[in-house]
Structures are given as structure tokens and as C-alpha cells.
Amino acid sequence: MKRILTAAAAALGLSALSTGALAQDWTPPGPIKLMIAFAAGGGADTQARLIAEDLETKLGWQFIPEQVTGKGGMNLAMAIKDEPSDGSVIGMVVTETMGYNMMAADAGVTPDDFTAITTTAGFQMGIVSLSSKGWTGFDDMIAEAQGTPLRFGVMSPKLADLAYLLGEAQGVEFNIISVQGGRAVMNGVNAGDMDLGFMAGIQGRGVAAGELVNLASALSEPLVQTPEAPMLSDLGVPFNADGYFLFIAPAGLPTEARDAFATAIGEVITTDGMKSNDMITKAFGGPTVIAGDAAQALVSDYFDAAGRLMEAASE
């Protein structure tokens, strides 16, 4: 699946802009520092490095990767905001960094203090359990939860709020267990330490093998693998866990630089044969490109929605 939405392309009535044309209009002032908000060696880190490798091969741009991890991407956000806005520094986070995490941090910054460049891929966020539980769907799980609190694994404060609101909407109480990362949730579910939990696509192989069950979609749309699973909006929760990997830069990045980065990244991740396209297709179900003004509007909307989610979860 390839989803492409670029503000510049829409304005020109084109499906995509030419990387070559943009490269002639703008080139980096030198080597580009690539800040990565994810631990070295993981899927997200690998994605960022492969994109950089593809861009070096295609355009000759030089990247210097640097890990800036911690606090759900906020350490990177606070580090990059004071860097030069000339295209010499970009960073890769998730949209949750610019939404819930930024709102929760109350660090005096908003998405307007950054330039959103482009998304690269989304998450297939589902509510997942072992098939050995005997639950063939969401209703089976809720029926059991009526008798005893179930252990619900989450990997971020936002997901903890969503799990709480889901239990409230369904008239059950979950024992919410917070861990670091989706793999920790999957390991907890597989080990029997959790009854169910949020997983962001990592469950795909287990679902395909019949070992795991997608009980519900945590997105604003059905899961690709299990389209019949209900969405949170069907279950009484007016919020979702939509999210994407996102490249950002300091505020004030010139439009021509932003669009050059966005188009170049968009082209390599959507081109068959590129290393980043292959990795994103296998690990995340395919690229999703939301770029330019559309990306900036997206993170602003997520930031506003985060405030409403926090308020709802605190009532």
C-alpha cells in the first residue's frame, strides 16, 4: 500500500514532484546531521538509516546519523529546535512525539516550533491477545473482563489513556501495565504476563500464523490484516492511536528545503528496489507519505487532540 499526499503536488495537480528538479533548486549546505529518536538497531532506526543511505546513493547527499533517544522523542525535539534551520539538521520521530508527548511534557513548545517535513509509514495499531485465550473477537474478551480485571499492556501514556477510556466505555476495569516498546507488550502477552495489549504491526506474523488475534483496531480505520475487527470509535472511544514515522526540522526551514527533503524521501521510500522501500513494505505494510503543509496540519491536529484525550482520561 502506498499513500502519497504532498501539499506541493496537490497544488500543482501532479501525483509527485521530480526529485531531480527539486535538487537543482535546493541542495544541502553540507553534510546533514540526522537525529534519530529510536534505539540503535531497531526497526525504526534501521528505517531512518536506510532512507539516508538511499538518498546518498540517489542524490549524493551526505548524512551523519546520531541517536537522540528518550522521553518519547521529546529529547530529540528539544535538541533539534535550537539547531540551524538551513537544512543541515533533520530528525526522525513519531507523530505521537509532536502530539501527546509534547502536550504531556508541557515544555513550552508546540508543533509550530518545528517544521514537519514528511511521514514515511504508519502503524497497524491493534488490540491483541493470544488465540489460546479462546477469544475469537472483542466481545469474547469483554465478556471475560466482566468477571475479573484483565491485564492490558501499553507502551506509552497515550495508549494507557486509551485503554482506560476503553474500559470505561465498555463497563469493565483493566489492570493497565506500562512497558517500554511494542515488543515488550508482545513478549508479555506471549509469556502470559498480560492478557491483551496494544501492538503496532509487530503482531502481523503471529496473527497470520493463528497464534495471535487482533481483537480491535486502535486506528481511525480498519486494520489491513483484520478488517472485520471493530475500531475504537465503534466501541465508545472518540479517540484513536493513528500515528506515523515523521521527519522534522527546526522551525523556519525554507519551503524549498522542506519540499526538497519531502520529495526526495517520498521518492526513495515509494520506489521498488530501494532498500528503504523494501524494509518499510515488509515491516510496516508499505509507505505512507503525508508531506509539507499537510504534515504540519497533521501534527497540529494531533497536538490539539492530545489535550482533549488527556482531559477525557482525567474525568
Secondary structure as GFF3:
##gff-version 3
##sequence-region A 1 315
A	DSSP	beta_strand	3	6	.	.	.	ID=ss1
A	DSSP	alpha_helix	7	12	.	.	.	ID=ss2
A	DSSP	alpha_helix	19	25	.	.	.	ID=ss3
A	DSSP	beta_strand	32	36	.	.	.	ID=ss4
A	DSSP	alpha_helix	43	59	.	.	.	ID=ss5
A	DSSP	beta_strand	63	67	.	.	.	ID=ss6
A	DSSP	three_ten_helix	71	73	.	.	.	ID=ss7
A	DSSP	alpha_helix	74	80	.	.	.	ID=ss8
A	DSSP	beta_strand	89	94	.	.	.	ID=ss9
A	DSSP	alpha_helix	95	96	.	.	.	ID=ss10
A	DSSP	pi_helix	97	101	.	.	.	ID=ss11
A	DSSP	alpha_helix	102	105	.	.	.	ID=ss12
A	DSSP	three_ten_helix	111	113	.	.	.	ID=ss13
A	DSSP	beta_strand	114	122	.	.	.	ID=ss14
A	DSSP	beta_strand	125	130	.	.	.	ID=ss15
A	DSSP	three_ten_helix	131	133	.	.	.	ID=ss16
A	DSSP	alpha_helix	138	145	.	.	.	ID=ss17
A	DSSP	beta_strand	150	154	.	.	.	ID=ss18
A	DSSP	alpha_helix	157	170	.	.	.	ID=ss19
A	DSSP	beta_strand	174	178	.	.	.	ID=ss20
A	DSSP	alpha_helix	182	191	.	.	.	ID=ss21
A	DSSP	beta_strand	196	200	.	.	.	ID=ss22
A	DSSP	alpha_helix	204	208	.	.	.	ID=ss23
A	DSSP	beta_strand	212	217	.	.	.	ID=ss24
A	DSSP	three_ten_helix	232	235	.	.	.	ID=ss25
A	DSSP	beta_strand	244	250	.	.	.	ID=ss26
A	DSSP	alpha_helix	255	269	.	.	.	ID=ss27
A	DSSP	alpha_helix	275	284	.	.	.	ID=ss28
A	DSSP	beta_strand	288	291	.	.	.	ID=ss29
A	DSSP	alpha_helix	293	314	.	.	.	ID=ss30
###
